[in-house]
């Protein structure tokens, strides 16, 4: 939490009540409320090295906020395409599209916006413009492995539960 407070002070941002802290090296995410740890999660991040640069497919580091929450009321395994529910659970989707996507966006979407100009906001380092999310996956058995194209992946029931706890504007710290 100290790194989050330092980044907030540097940017003139008041730390929020809720903070998510993603640690790429340990494939974990902690959810804090009022500075107290509420819950920890196993996650997966990028197959590529961490990077904030456009087209790098790396998980971006630094201070972010949840810009948008997408998927309220959908079943936990719902597949999203372009942030729109397809109407199919990932098991059904894969049965109909056996050649389909290797890593589906499922469950819920927390779309991230970088808060550090020149680091993860603006130009070629804009997390939001890179469509970096925290979301569910059809590869729940592989959580903990490097797996994504830059997003933070979670188990479907866990992203659904977390989605209910967080709000747009909540802070997300991503570090090695």
Secondary structure, 3 states (H helix, E strand, C coil): CHHHHHHHHHHCCCCCCEEEEEECCCCEEEEEECCEEEEEEECECECCCCCCCCCCCCCCCEEEEEEEEECCCCCCCEEEECCEEEEEEHHHHHHHCCCCCCCCEEEEEEEEEECCECCCECHHHCCCCCCCEEEECCCHHHCCCCCECCCEEECHHHHHHHHHHCCCCCEEEEEC
